[in-house]
Amino acid sequence: MQIENYCFSYCAEGDANHPTILFLHGFMGNRFEFKQAIAILSKQFYCVAIDLLGHGQTSAIDQRTDQDDSYTIQSSANFVIKFLDLLRIDCCFLVGYSMGGRLALYLTIHFPQYFLRVVLESASAGLSSVDARFDRLVKDRQLAAKLETGDFRLFLDNWYQQPIFANLRSHPHFSQMLEQRLNNSPAQLAKSLRNLSTGKQPSLWEKLSRNEIPLLLISGELDSKFVQINRQMQQLCRNSQLEVIPSCGHNIHFENPNLFIEKIKTFFLL
């Protein structure tokens, strides 16, 4: 699908007459990030997943028109809304994971008329202090430089050494997931990392108390950092509920897809 100067890849499964769920993947993911969940949920919902800019097969039609500003959270949100408009989806459920969760929260706050209920998996409201955002942006720019100049497979190996992925590394299908990540373009991922960085994103913490869209915050028991973040978000947002999934780390939909699906269905069918 062409939106401005970009061609967005997406997939859709299920009956278009059923309620729609839009899925937003995390960093280095693509439209197949939630394929296990979509295989089940598409029996009751119309499931749509998109390759966000910098990921999968979404790309600039003409590389000369590819601008870094297109990769920011503000521009990414505008692209998603235009995508929904082109599909004539006036209102839908929304699921976002990690980076896609930050984008989902931004969409919820700035375009609430489009969303009925929203699931944020291992997501945050950004960084509240200017110093923390600056430090994070410096780190992400360093990582982006490694993506552009180094060995992509080595980058992936190092990326998944982060403590939040400790449980994921022992998953029997972890190597298959890594192979799927290799289908991305390192140069395009670097643009996403620099411009959709938590360090560049405006903080959404102060807006949580004004949110009226019901939120389901999902975090893994073993991902203590995001459990704490989500508890803080829940305290600020009266329309939110928190589910901490046992024996899971950061990537719950991959580590325990059945329980993830159950929580989503229960929340959306309330």
Secondary structure, DSSP 8 states (H G I E B T S, - for coil): -EETTEE--EEEES-TTS-EEEEE--TT--TTTTHHHHHHHTTTSEEEEE--TTSTT-EESSGGG--GGGGSHHHHHHHHHHHHHHTT--SEEEEEETHHHHHHHHHHHH-GGGEEEEEEES------SHHHHHHHHHHHHHHHHHHHHS-HHHHHHHHTTSGGGTTGGGSTTHHHHHHHHTTS-HHHHHHHHHHS-TTTS---GGGGGG--S-EEEEEETT-HHHHHHHHHHHHH-TTEEEEEETT--S-HHHH-HHHHHHHHHHHHT-
